[in-house]
Amino acid sequence: MKTLQILLIIAIGTFFGSCETKSIQELEAEATVPVVTNPTYTKDIAPIISENCTSCHSSGQQSPNLTTYTIVKAKADTGSLICSIEDPISCGVTIMPPTGKMAQAKIDLIKLWKAQGFLQ
């Protein structure tokens, strides 16, 4: 009987441990992010920022104004942009964008853009 209980606990643990925690929206968003190996601001990063950030962070609405390469680069370089979209709790900010965490593939693309020297 004890063996059966242990096997049941293992089976239940395996079932819950194998469950994916991503929502359907997150999975769909990740599926729409193309694989890019040399991201540039104009081609790859600006569309992500425009889609997820500039509805609030533009024209003096919410600081910082994320409508230019220079400001986006500066915020990515200091880590504040990446921190606020990837791990806001450790930064002491609210998750950005407010609609929910953007797809990890987009965050990774911004991080790759930074690692490769902020190509314009």
Number of C-alpha atoms within 10 A of each C-alpha: 6 7 8 9 10 11 12 12 12 11 12 12 11 11 10 9 10 9 8 7 8 10 9 9 11 16 12 12 15 15 12 11 15 11 11 12 10 12 21 20 20 11 11 19 23 21 13 18 20 15 11 19 20 20 14 17 17 16 13 9 11 13 10 16 16 24 16 12 16 12 13 20 22 14 16 18 16 10 14 16 21 20 20 19 24 19 15 17 11 9 15 10 13 13 18 19 17 12 8 12 17 20 20 16 18 21 19 13 22 25 18 17 23 19 11 13 12 22 16 15
